[in-house]
Amino acid sequence: MLKPRLIEEKMLILLRQGRISKWFSGIGQEAISVGVTSCLQSDEYVLPMHRNLGVFTTKEVPLFRLFSQWQGKKSGFTKGRDRSFHFGTQEYKIIGMISHLGPQLGVADGIALAHQFRKEKKITAVFTGEGGTSEGDFHEALNIASVWDLPVLFCVENNGYGLSTPTREQYNCENIADRGKGYGMESHIIDGNNIIEVYSKVSEIAESMRENPRPVLIEFKTFRMRGHEEASGTKYVPEELLDFWEKKDPIENLKKHLLSEGILTEEKIAHQEELIKAEISEHLKMADEEEATSSSLEDELKDVYQEFEYKETLPETTQKEEIRFIDAISQGLRQGMQRNENLILMGQDVADYGGVFKITEGFLEEFGKERIKNTPICESGIISTAMGLSINGVKSVVELQFSDFVSSGFNPIVNYLAKVHYRWNQNADVVLRMPCGAGVQAGPFHSQTNEAWFTKTPGLKVIYPAFPYDAKGLMANAIEDPNPVLFFEHKALYRSIRQEVPTDYYTLPFGKAAHIKKGDDVSVITYGAGVHWAMEVLNENSNIKADLLDLRSLQPLDKEAIFNSVKKTGKVIILQEDSLFGGIASDISAMISEECFEFLDAPIKRVASKETPIPFSKNLEDQYLAKAEFATELEKIVAY
Ligand SMILES: Cc1ncc(C[n+]2csc(CCOP(=O)(O)OP(=O)(O)O)c2C)c(N)n1
């Protein structure tokens, strides 16, 4: 406890000297970080927050690495890419927060699920402030852990304020621990300023959780003695409260106790302080002397994704059968699961029921309930859980029942999965299945094709097949690829498109468009249902010799195939099912004008759906969809 306290005191001096930019103080709360971490085994994970310096010192992270991290230098944990405690390290089994607070609670579930899956008797400890408990993620994570009996120790540090908001404006129950009942979960209240109570109670709880796996909620009563961060001060905190809690300082009280019991002497304490101060000075010097971070743009780009070399696998036999798009996805998934025993599939109603589209029918019988998991309705919590699985070495596929519902899991995808490899070189080995698309009269909330929400976020891969053969091979590759992949499956194609597909397992690479038709009149660039709309129109207008590209993969994008086609034809029409503004058609258009301007014989044309939500009834939906306009626009551009 003394070590994090003395480090903090030093940091406050550095802050005043302008040598560090921000500091979130945990002074007065050390007993919780240090006490809980001391109860963990060295290979058990802990997920700290911004005030939990004691977690890092107790896990014996060398101080110069922490100082270097805070100065944005190379010996830190993020190569200067993220600040303060926003990092993880497998070496020390510490998984730091993302700024959004809540997602790490679900990540802890995933880590615990991986232990449960491997039948290891390990617990996972995760921290949150009382403010963070107001986020939906808290509710989702506790509920998941309870439903699945995951041995997660949920530690709430109730320190009186969330930034300037006092607890009475944050929640309206007496104790946060009381919420445990609502989740069917054991809970405890512990005096967070008393290290002996923290250590003795938590070690007993931890041991019993290892033996009898279950989640436990602990509310530690404590107080934040300084501002939310140093610059924000404590003006809004009543003086009496600070006085009251100052008397409960965990270090001073332990010191008194140890002195009165004759366990320590003033001399021994002073000596210990000197040793720690010397260590701090020495390590600070090492960090100060380290040069400022620089990097090549190439290295920065390289780290956005985990390196993955595509391994071409060809079908073992020539055996083929004609199957539907939906069967191909199901086969790709099934064979992927057969080859990867270390893969869990999660989603709403995916087990006994086989998923709402029946893609996972029979999976439960074949792979068992440990691998095929029905989830509660909690997209954010489950996607965070998938992240945790990946951190603890387990692959996962998550079925979003409809891609529309991904909005409820948006935060962990774009902020956690997408950024984690760039931040601290941890991959997110997760495939998100996205049944999407209109044309089935399903209205505004079951028809969206929302790939553009993700193609603009570095760190994600976005795949969008249009044919059974591609869907199966690309699904296999999505599972092999250790990066986060959003796999879009157009619902209108599920049962309407058939093709001869190899029965054996095979892979297809990302970032390669398919050349569906060759022609010199115009390039038609599209994907998903757009490919079938274009084929329909081109079949009816056989006089038009179009070069038809099915992109198949939107991120990575096959720019070379696009540019080669445009350079050949000089005219291009980009067809997209989503509404026009901000869709990928706009970016492709911009790329073509930048790279192929001299080759163009007509203005680039984007054809997309209207700027409204997607209407339900057939006439309105037909009017909304880009399909209606495509034939006319194609004729116009050919005649230009
Ligand atoms: C989703 C989200 N909303 C708001 C914030 C801004 N913010 C950062 S910390 C914080 C207060 C958190 O309070 P609490 O969880 O009680 O933890 P404490 O800081 O008291 O330790 C707020 C509002 C954020 N980081 N993320």
The ligand as a Tripos MOL2 file, in Angstrom:
@<TRIPOS>MOLECULE
LIG
   26    27     1     0     0
SMALL
NO_CHARGES

@<TRIPOS>ATOM
      1 C1        -19.2880    5.8900  -21.1460 C.3       1 LIG1
      2 C2        -18.5680    6.9670  -20.4120 C.ar      1 LIG1
      3 N1        -19.2570    8.0330  -19.9660 N.ar      1 LIG1
      4 C3        -18.6170    9.0120  -19.2930 C.ar      1 LIG1
      5 C4        -17.2790    8.9560  -19.0540 C.ar      1 LIG1
      6 C5        -16.5440   10.0810  -18.3330 C.3       1 LIG1
      7 N2        -16.1010    9.6230  -17.0150 N.ar      1 LIG1
      8 C6        -14.9100    9.0580  -16.8240 C.ar      1 LIG1
      9 S1        -14.6740    8.5110  -15.2660 S.2       1 LIG1
     10 C7        -16.1860    9.0880  -14.8040 C.ar      1 LIG1
     11 C8        -16.6500    8.9050  -13.3900 C.3       1 LIG1
     12 C9        -16.6110    7.4730  -13.0160 C.3       1 LIG1
     13 O1        -17.0640    7.3210  -11.7130 O.3       1 LIG1
     14 P1        -16.9130    5.9640  -10.9610 P.3       1 LIG1
     15 O2        -17.2930    4.8350  -11.8320 O.co2     1 LIG1
     16 O3        -17.6340    6.0810   -9.6800 O.co2     1 LIG1
     17 O4        -15.3500    5.7980  -10.7090 O.3       1 LIG1
     18 P2        -14.3710    6.7750   -9.9040 P.3       1 LIG1
     19 O5        -13.8240    7.7660  -10.8890 O.co2     1 LIG1
     20 O6        -15.1450    7.4070   -8.8130 O.co2     1 LIG1
     21 O7        -13.3000    5.9020   -9.3870 O.co2     1 LIG1
     22 C10       -16.8510    9.6780  -15.8710 C.ar      1 LIG1
     23 C11       -18.1790   10.2940  -15.7910 C.3       1 LIG1
     24 C12       -16.6010    7.8340  -19.5750 C.ar      1 LIG1
     25 N3        -15.2860    7.6970  -19.4280 N.pl3     1 LIG1
     26 N4        -17.2610    6.8740  -20.2170 N.ar      1 LIG1
@<TRIPOS>BOND
     1     1     2 1
     2     2     3 ar
     3     2    26 ar
     4     3     4 ar
     5     4     5 ar
     6     5     6 1
     7     5    24 ar
     8     6     7 1
     9     7     8 ar
    10     7    22 ar
    11     8     9 ar
    12     9    10 ar
    13    10    11 1
    14    10    22 ar
    15    11    12 1
    16    12    13 1
    17    13    14 1
    18    14    15 2
    19    14    16 1
    20    14    17 1
    21    17    18 1
    22    18    19 2
    23    18    20 1
    24    18    21 1
    25    22    23 1
    26    24    25 1
    27    24    26 ar
@<TRIPOS>SUBSTRUCTURE
     1 LIG1         1 GROUP 0 **** ****
